[in-house]
């Protein structure tokens, strides 16, 4: 069957990786400094305008599908909410100060019943 072990949680793996990096930095400080200087030089050589331009273009390209997905999710949430609770209780602000409802709301006078999807 499936003999592969269950993957570790991402937060546990990240903390384990950070612990290993700290231990390596304590064992090999000169090599750690050389790696840090090399990474800094490499990052300094990268064209920043191209990186920012690519990130901006990618963000704008993904904005439309992301907003569409969020809108569909909200529409489904509202649709499921109204279909499972056809008659909702009145909000608390409609009650009088003594806690009693002066005019009971019937299902035919609810705004949610006026509009059918």
Beta strands, then each sheet from edge to edge (+ up, - down):
end
